[in-house]
Amino acid sequence: MSRLMLFVLVMTLQACMIASDPLPSQSPEENAGILERAKQAYRETKAKVLNVGSTVADFAGMYYEEHFKQTADSYVEWAKGSASSLWERIKNRVPTSKST
């Protein structure tokens, strides 16, 4: 996710630099304005990415619930039952030494 954020930030900064007017002078006041625009563009892009990410996560969760959960739950129950029966067989075969 951090690589995606870095990529989006770089692309956003490039788009801002292309879209901005060429700077007639390099005064500190104008540079501060560029930084503020870049910060705002980063915040907006971050909000959009997080919104899209939550939408994708919700979609994936719904898809899992509808398509895989019924099948996966039966296998999980089977695995739990097999593990517990194996554990019971092991406990019955291994003598326990109780200290008195």
C-alpha positions as CSV (number, residue, x, y, z in Angstrom):
1,M,0.0,0.0,0.0
2,S,2.9,2.4,0.7
3,R,4.3,1.9,-2.8
4,L,0.9,2.7,-4.2
5,M,0.7,5.9,-2.1
6,L,4.2,6.9,-3.2
7,F,3.4,6.3,-6.9
8,V,0.1,8.3,-6.6
9,L,2.0,11.1,-4.8
10,V,4.6,11.3,-7.5
11,M,2.0,11.2,-10.3
12,T,0.0,13.9,-8.6
13,L,3.0,16.1,-8.1
14,Q,3.9,15.7,-11.8
15,A,0.4,16.6,-12.8
16,C,0.4,19.6,-10.6
17,M,3.7,20.8,-12.0
18,I,2.5,20.4,-15.6
19,A,-0.8,22.1,-14.9
20,S,0.7,25.0,-12.9
21,D,1.8,28.2,-14.6
22,P,5.5,28.6,-15.3
23,L,7.1,30.5,-12.5
24,P,8.3,33.9,-13.6
25,S,10.6,34.2,-10.5
26,Q,11.7,31.9,-7.8
27,S,10.5,34.0,-4.8
28,P,9.9,32.1,-1.5
29,E,6.3,33.2,-1.4
30,E,5.5,31.6,-4.7
31,N,7.4,28.4,-3.7
32,A,5.3,28.2,-0.5
33,G,2.1,28.4,-2.7
34,I,3.4,25.4,-4.7
35,L,4.0,23.4,-1.6
36,E,0.6,24.2,-0.3
37,R,-1.0,23.1,-3.5
38,A,1.0,19.9,-3.5
39,K,0.0,19.2,0.1
40,Q,-3.6,19.7,-0.8
41,A,-3.4,17.6,-3.9
42,Y,-1.7,14.8,-1.8
43,R,-4.5,15.0,0.8
44,E,-7.2,14.8,-1.8
45,T,-5.5,11.9,-3.6
46,K,-5.0,10.1,-0.3
47,A,-8.7,10.5,0.6
48,K,-9.7,9.2,-2.9
49,V,-7.3,6.2,-2.6
50,L,-8.6,5.3,0.9
51,N,-12.1,5.6,-0.3
52,V,-11.5,3.4,-3.3
53,G,-9.6,1.0,-1.1
54,S,-12.4,0.7,1.4
55,T,-14.9,0.2,-1.5
56,V,-12.7,-2.6,-2.9
57,A,-12.3,-4.2,0.5
58,D,-16.1,-4.1,1.0
59,F,-16.7,-5.6,-2.4
60,A,-14.1,-8.4,-1.7
61,G,-15.8,-9.1,1.6
62,M,-19.2,-9.4,0.0
63,Y,-17.9,-11.6,-2.7
64,Y,-16.3,-13.9,-0.1
65,E,-19.5,-14.1,1.9
66,E,-21.5,-14.9,-1.2
67,H,-19.2,-17.3,-3.0
68,F,-16.6,-18.8,-0.8
69,K,-17.9,-18.8,2.8
70,Q,-20.3,-21.7,2.5
71,T,-17.6,-23.9,1.0
72,A,-14.9,-22.8,3.2
73,D,-17.0,-23.2,6.4
74,S,-17.6,-26.8,5.7
75,Y,-13.9,-27.5,5.2
76,V,-13.1,-25.5,8.4
77,E,-15.5,-27.6,10.4
78,W,-14.1,-30.8,8.8
79,A,-10.6,-29.7,9.8
80,K,-11.6,-28.9,13.3
81,G,-13.3,-32.3,13.7
82,S,-10.3,-34.1,12.3
83,A,-7.9,-32.3,14.5
84,S,-10.0,-32.9,17.7
85,S,-10.5,-36.6,16.9
86,L,-6.7,-37.0,16.2
87,W,-6.0,-35.2,19.5
88,E,-8.4,-37.6,21.3
89,R,-6.7,-40.6,19.7
90,I,-3.3,-39.4,20.7
91,K,-4.4,-38.7,24.3
92,N,-5.9,-42.2,24.6
93,R,-2.8,-43.9,23.3
94,V,-0.2,-42.0,25.4
95,P,-0.3,-43.0,29.0
96,T,-0.4,-40.0,31.3
97,S,1.8,-40.0,34.4
98,K,0.0,-38.5,37.3
99,S,2.3,-37.6,40.2
100,T,0.9,-38.4,43.6
